[in-house]
Amino acid sequence: MSESDPKPAPRVRRPRATTPAVSEAMEGAPPTTTTAAATPPVAHPTSKQRSNAGPLVAALAVGALVGGASGAGIAAWAVSSNLPAQQQSAAEPQTITVNDPDDVNVVNAVAAKAGPSVVTVSVSTSTAGGTGSGVILSSDGYVLTNNHVVTLDGESSDGTIEVTTADGHIYQAEVVGTDPIVDLAVIKLKDASGLIPIEFGDVDALDVGDRVVAIGAPLGLSNTVTDGIVSALDRSIQIASSAVPEDTGDDSDQNDENNGEGPFNFDLPGQQTTSGAGTISLPVIQTDAAINPGNSGGALVNAAGELVGINVAIANAGGTSTTGGSIGVGFAIPADLAKRVANELIENGTATHGLLGATVRDATSADGSIVGAVIEEVTSGSGAAGAGLKKGDIITEFDGTPITGSVDLTAQVREHAAGSEVDFVYVRDGEEHTATATLGELG
């Protein structure tokens, strides 16, 4: 184990607060559950006290087909032509229109630049269907979206996928690879060419208060643009997994402690998550740009029109109700994580995620005066064991990101690829130490 009093020099990250969540261990025996209300004031200089949040709702519009099984309760209005792509005119007007080019603002410019790189994704089975969004990765038709969009929130792994581009062309698509661990998927448009790929931005350059624009198909309304600001950075949320039943690629299948119902629901509008559904932990960017069901998989872009996030979820203030729309608290998967996973899915059909090899829980006042993730058990031969972690250690920072609880730590570990070497800070017997762990692979 490598320990010293000085902290490592990690990449620059902004302090943040995380949503409260029940304890979530990373591997092994079930952890002890604590409540967010018991969390003491933050002592770590780069951390902030957590804020309360309501249930989370998947930003996917879903409705039952006529004569089919019960659907999600919100209709999926498709704004697209029924003509095959080859019969449509390439000269059709763009949906993003600038009527007065002499008087444009940032949102006009961003929408005009990034809009052509965002698509509407329609998925259907014999009994249900829904719409989401996606971003174009390559001119020949690779598209990034959410796993819950292509699987209809885990209901199907073989739905029919149809993609409509911003200029009105329609393509059939097939799944290249899915990653339910971070709710991402890549699909490939058939016979596509000349598409406009999205440009990726620098997530680490974002600051709270920076203007961002969300582009997608809320409620099936293609090419919808909303704007706002980054309202929090490096937040972690715990949401229901969208892995199809036969998949084992989510936290719940790897860790028994996640089989209980979590504090947040990642539900389709009008549906309740089944009790006992598995959960996943995600690092996210928070924004107050209006995000609604159907925005899932769409773009969150910066003021330069560059992708900084893939829209994934919204908070819902309606208690157990999941029929509400945006309340100004939306979440996006950081673009650097999305890019890594997309590249791995295209190359290998699967993506890897780190595994620390420790059971953890939220710190409480009984553990001291700091917040963090408390080690409950360490797996022999794991990255945690190699770094010298022991029961009772409190991890307060991971790869430069403040850790305020178990969901934080799990989200940050999963963000890294298997085999990554990561510096972290922990407290033992009131003294702060630094160490480096080589992450295993979540299998």
C-alpha positions in Angstrom: 0.0 0.0 0.0 1.2 3.4 -0.8 0.2 6.0 1.8 1.4 9.5 2.6 0.0 12.6 4.3 0.0 14.8 1.2 -2.9 14.3 -1.3 -2.2 13.2 -4.8 -2.6 15.7 -7.7 -5.8 14.5 -9.3 -7.6 16.0 -12.3 -9.5 19.1 -11.4 -13.1 18.5 -10.4 -15.6 20.9 -8.9 -17.2 20.2 -5.4 -20.7 19.0 -5.4 -23.5 17.5 -3.4 -25.1 14.2 -4.1 -28.7 13.0 -3.9 -29.5 11.0 -0.8 -29.6 7.3 -1.3 -29.6 4.1 0.7 -26.3 2.4 1.2 -25.0 0.6 -1.9 -22.1 -1.8 -1.6 -19.8 -2.7 -4.5 -19.4 -6.3 -3.9 -19.9 -9.0 -1.3 -22.2 -9.1 1.8 -25.1 -6.7 2.2 -24.1 -3.4 3.8 -25.7 -1.6 6.7 -28.3 0.9 5.6 -28.2 4.5 6.8 -30.4 7.5 6.1 -29.3 10.8 4.6 -30.8 12.7 7.5 -28.2 11.2 9.8 -25.3 12.6 7.7 -23.3 15.1 9.7 -22.1 18.4 8.3 -19.4 18.1 5.7 -15.8 18.5 7.0 -13.9 17.7 3.8 -12.9 21.1 2.3 -14.0 20.2 -1.3 -17.4 18.6 -0.4 -20.8 20.2 0.0 -23.8 19.0 2.1 -26.2 16.9 0.2 -29.5 18.2 -1.1 -32.8 16.3 -1.1 -34.3 15.2 -4.4 -37.5 13.5 -5.5 -37.9 10.4 -7.5 -36.2 10.1 -10.9 -38.1 9.4 -14.0 -36.6 7.9 -17.2 -36.9 10.5 -20.0 -38.5 8.1 -22.4 -42.0 8.5 -23.9 -43.8 5.2 -24.1 -47.3 4.1 -25.0 -49.1 0.9 -25.8 -49.9 0.0 -29.4 -53.6 -0.1 -30.3 -55.0 -3.4 -29.2 -51.8 -4.3 -27.3 -51.0 -4.8 -23.7 -51.2 -2.0 -21.1 -48.7 0.7 -21.9 -47.0 3.5 -20.0 -49.9 5.9 -19.9 -48.3 8.7 -22.0 -48.7 8.6 -25.7 -45.7 8.6 -27.9 -46.4 11.1 -30.6 -44.2 10.4 -33.6 -43.4 13.5 -35.6 -42.0 11.8 -38.7 -42.9 10.9 -42.3 -44.0 7.4 -43.3 -42.2 7.6 -46.6 -39.0 5.5 -47.0 -35.8 7.6 -46.8 -35.0 7.2 -50.5 -38.4 8.8 -51.4 -37.8 11.9 -49.3 -36.3 15.0 -50.7 -32.9 16.0 -49.4 -34.0 19.6 -50.0 -36.6 19.4 -47.2 -36.1 22.4 -44.8 -34.2 21.9 -41.6 -36.4 21.8 -38.4 -34.0 24.3 -36.7 -34.8 27.5 -38.6 -33.1 30.9 -38.2 -35.5 33.5 -39.7 -33.4 36.6 -38.8 -29.7 35.7 -39.3 -28.7 39.3 -38.4 -30.1 38.9 -34.9 -29.1 35.5 -33.5 -28.3 34.5 -29.9 -26.2 31.6 -28.4 -29.1 29.2 -28.4 -29.9 29.9 -32.1 -26.3 29.2 -33.0 -26.0 26.1 -30.8 -29.3 24.6 -32.1 -28.3 25.2 -35.7 -24.9 23.6 -35.2 -25.8 20.6 -33.1 -29.4 20.0 -34.2 -28.6 18.0 -37.3 -26.6 15.6 -35.2 -29.6 14.6 -33.0 -32.1 12.0 -34.0 -35.4 10.6 -32.9 -35.4 6.9 -32.0 -38.6 5.0 -32.2 -38.8 1.4 -30.8 -41.7 -1.0 -31.0 -42.6 -4.5 -30.2 -45.8 -6.4 -30.8 -47.4 -5.0 -27.6 -45.7 -1.6 -26.9 -43.6 1.2 -28.4 -41.9 4.4 -27.4 -39.7 7.2 -28.6 -36.4 8.6 -27.4 -33.5 10.5 -28.8 -30.0 9.8 -29.9 -26.8 11.5 -31.1 -24.9 10.7 -34.4 -21.4 9.5 -33.8 -20.3 8.9 -37.4 -21.3 9.8 -41.0 -22.2 6.2 -41.8 -24.8 5.9 -39.1 -23.5 4.9 -35.6 -25.8 6.5 -33.1 -25.5 6.7 -29.3 -28.6 6.6 -27.1 -29.8 5.2 -23.7 -30.1 1.5 -23.0 -33.6 2.1 -21.7 -34.6 3.6 -25.0 -33.7 0.6 -27.1 -35.0 -1.9 -24.6 -38.2 0.0 -23.7 -37.0 0.2 -20.1 -35.8 -3.3 -20.0 -38.9 -4.9 -21.5 -37.4 -6.2 -24.7 -34.0 -6.9 -26.3 -35.3 -7.3 -29.9 -37.6 -4.4 -30.6 -37.9 -2.9 -34.1 -35.9 0.4 -34.2 -36.6 3.2 -36.6 -34.5 6.4 -36.6 -35.6 9.8 -38.0 -32.9 12.4 -38.7 -33.3 16.1 -38.3 -33.9 16.6 -42.0 -36.7 14.1 -42.1 -35.0 11.0 -43.4 -36.0 7.6 -41.9 -33.7 4.7 -41.4 -34.1 1.2 -40.0 -31.5 0.5 -37.3 -30.1 -2.4 -35.3 -28.4 -2.7 -31.9 -24.6 -2.8 -32.0 -24.1 -3.1 -28.2 -25.8 -2.2 -24.9 -24.4 -1.3 -21.5 -27.1 -1.3 -18.8 -24.5 -0.5 -16.1 -24.4 3.1 -17.3 -27.6 3.0 -19.4 -26.0 3.5 -22.8 -26.4 1.8 -26.1 -25.1 2.1 -29.7 -27.2 1.4 -32.7 -26.3 1.5 -36.4 -28.5 2.9 -39.1 -28.8 0.8 -42.2 -27.6 2.2 -45.5 -26.8 5.6 -44.0 -24.2 8.0 -45.3 -23.4 11.7 -45.2 -24.7 12.2 -41.7 -23.3 14.9 -39.4 -21.6 13.6 -36.3 -21.8 15.4 -33.0 -18.7 17.2 -31.8 -17.6 16.2 -28.3 -16.8 19.0 -25.7 -14.6 19.1 -22.6 -16.6 18.0 -19.6 -13.9 19.0 -17.2 -14.1 22.6 -18.5 -17.8 22.9 -17.4 -18.6 25.1 -14.4 -21.9 25.5 -12.5 -23.8 28.3 -14.2 -22.5 27.6 -17.7 -25.2 27.7 -20.4 -26.3 24.4 -21.8 -28.9 23.4 -24.4 -30.8 20.1 -24.5 -31.9 18.8 -27.9 -34.1 15.8 -28.5 -37.6 14.5 -28.9 -39.6 15.0 -25.7 -43.0 13.3 -26.0 -42.0 12.3 -29.5 -41.8 16.0 -30.6 -38.6 15.8 -32.7 -36.0 18.5 -32.8 -37.1 20.2 -29.7 -34.6 22.7 -28.2 -34.6 23.8 -24.5 -31.9 25.8 -22.7 -30.7 26.4 -19.2 -27.5 26.2 -17.1 -25.4 23.5 -15.5 -27.0 23.5 -12.0 -24.6 20.9 -10.4 -21.5 19.0 -11.4 -20.3 15.5 -10.5 -23.6 14.5 -8.9 -24.3 10.8 -8.4 -27.8 9.3 -8.6 -29.1 5.8 -8.0 -31.8 4.6 -10.5 -33.5 1.4 -11.5 -31.7 -0.7 -14.0 -33.0 -1.1 -17.6 -31.3 -4.4 -18.2 -33.6 -6.9 -19.9 -34.4 -9.9 -17.6 -31.9 -12.3 -19.1 -29.0 -9.7 -18.8 -26.7 -9.9 -15.8 -24.9 -6.7 -16.6 -26.2 -4.5 -13.8 -25.3 -3.9 -10.2 -28.2 -5.8 -8.8 -27.0 -9.0 -10.4 -23.5 -8.5 -9.1 -24.4 -7.3 -5.6 -27.1 -8.7 -3.4 -27.5 -5.4 -1.5 -29.1 -3.7 -4.6 -32.0 -6.1 -4.8 -34.1 -3.9 -2.5 -36.1 -0.9 -3.7 -34.0 2.2 -3.7 -35.0 5.8 -2.8 -35.5 6.8 -6.4 -37.6 5.5 -9.2 -36.3 5.3 -12.7 -39.7 4.7 -14.1 -41.4 5.1 -17.5 -44.1 7.8 -17.3 -47.3 6.2 -16.0 -45.6 3.0 -14.7 -44.1 2.1 -11.4 -40.8 0.3 -11.0 -41.4 -3.3 -10.0 -40.6 -3.8 -6.3 -37.2 -5.4 -6.0 -35.9 -4.1 -9.3 -32.2 -3.8 -9.5 -30.4 -0.4 -9.4 -27.4 1.2 -11.0 -25.4 4.2 -9.8 -24.5 6.9 -12.3 -22.3 10.0 -12.3 -24.3 12.8 -13.9 -24.4 16.5 -14.8 -27.4 18.3 -13.4 -29.2 20.9 -15.5 -32.3 23.1 -15.3 -32.8 22.9 -19.0 -36.3 21.4 -19.5 -35.9 17.7 -20.1 -39.1 15.6 -20.5 -40.0 11.9 -21.4 -38.5 11.3 -24.8 -35.4 13.4 -24.3 -33.6 10.3 -23.2 -30.5 9.6 -25.3 -30.5 13.1 -26.6 -27.8 15.8 -26.5 -26.8 18.2 -23.8 -24.5 20.6 -25.5 -22.4 23.6 -24.3 -22.4 27.1 -25.7 -20.1 26.0 -28.5 -22.6 23.3 -29.6 -20.3 20.5 -28.4 -21.7 17.4 -26.6 -21.2 17.5 -22.9 -23.8 15.0 -21.8 -26.4 12.3 -22.8 -29.7 13.1 -21.2 -30.9 10.2 -19.1 -33.3 11.1 -16.2 -35.4 13.8 -14.6 -36.4 14.3 -11.0 -40.1 14.1 -10.2 -41.6 16.1 -7.3 -44.9 14.2 -7.4 -44.0 11.5 -4.8 -44.9 8.1 -6.4 -46.5 9.7 -9.4 -44.4 9.4 -12.6 -46.8 11.3 -14.9 -45.2 14.8 -14.4 -42.9 16.6 -16.7 -39.8 18.6 -16.2 -39.4 20.5 -12.9 -36.1 21.9 -13.9 -34.0 19.1 -12.4 -32.6 16.9 -15.2 -29.5 14.7 -15.4 -27.1 13.8 -18.2 -24.4 11.2 -18.4 -21.0 13.0 -18.9 -19.8 12.9 -22.5 -16.4 11.6 -21.6 -17.9 8.5 -20.0 -20.4 8.2 -22.9 -17.6 8.4 -25.5 -15.5 5.7 -23.8 -18.4 3.3 -23.6 -19.6 4.0 -27.1 -16.1 3.3 -28.5 -15.9 0.0 -26.6 -19.4 -1.0 -27.7 -18.5 -0.3 -31.4 -15.2 -2.2 -31.1 -16.2 -5.1 -28.9 -20.0 -5.1 -28.5 -19.5 -4.7 -24.7 -17.9 -2.1 -22.4 -15.9 -2.7 -19.2 -16.4 -1.1 -15.8 -14.2 -0.9 -12.7 -14.7 -2.9 -9.6 -13.1 -1.8 -6.3 -13.9 -5.0 -4.4 -15.4 -3.6 -1.2 -18.8 -3.5 0.5 -19.5 0.1 1.5 -22.2 2.2 3.3 -22.8 5.9 3.9 -20.9 7.4 6.8 -23.0 8.6 9.8 -22.2 10.7 12.9 -21.2 7.5 14.7 -18.2 7.3 12.3 -16.9 10.7 13.0 -17.5 14.3 11.7 -17.0 13.7 8.0 -19.1 12.3 5.2 -17.9 9.6 2.8 -18.2 5.9 2.0 -17.4 3.6 4.9 -15.7 0.3 4.1 -17.6 -2.6 5.6 -15.8 -5.5 4.0 -12.9 -6.0 1.6 -12.7 -8.8 -0.9 -9.4 -10.7 -0.9 -7.3 -10.1 -3.9 -9.3 -7.0 -5.0 -8.2 -3.5 -5.8 -9.3 -2.4 -2.4 -7.2 -5.1 -0.7 -4.2 -4.2 -2.8 -4.6 -0.6 -1.7 -4.6 -1.6 1.9 -8.2 -0.6 2.7 -9.7 -2.0 5.9 -13.1 -2.2 7.6 -13.9 1.2 9.0 -11.9 3.3 6.6 -13.9 6.2 5.1 -13.2 7.1 1.5 -13.7 10.8 1.0 -12.2 11.4 -2.5 -11.8 9.2 -5.5 -9.9 10.4 -8.6 -10.2 14.0 -7.5 -14.0 13.8 -6.9 -15.4 14.3 -3.4 -17.2 11.2 -2.1 -20.1 11.8 0.2 -21.6 8.3 0.3 -21.8 4.8 -1.1 -23.7 5.8 -4.3 -21.0 8.4 -5.0 -18.2 5.8 -4.7 -20.0 3.2 -6.8 -20.8 5.7 -9.5 -17.2 6.9 -9.7 -15.7 3.4 -9.7 -18.1 2.3 -12.5 -17.2 5.4 -14.5 -13.6 4.0 -15.0 -12.7 1.2 -17.2 -11.5 -2.1 -15.8 -7.7 -2.1 -15.0 -7.6 1.7 -14.3 -5.2 2.9 -11.6 -7.0 5.5 -9.5 -5.8 7.7 -6.6 -8.1 8.2 -3.7 -8.2 9.7 -0.2 -9.4 7.9 2.9 -9.6 8.6 6.6 -8.5 6.0 9.2 -8.7 6.7 13.0 -9.1 10.4 12.2 -6.1 10.7 10.0 -6.2 11.3 6.3 -4.2 9.1 3.9 -3.8 8.7 0.1 -3.5 5.4 -1.8 -3.8 4.0 -5.4 -6.0 1.2 -6.4 -6.0 -0.9 -9.6 -9.6 -1.6 -10.4 -10.8 -5.1 -11.2 -13.5 -5.8 -13.8 -17.3 -5.8 -13.0 -18.3 -9.2 -14.4 
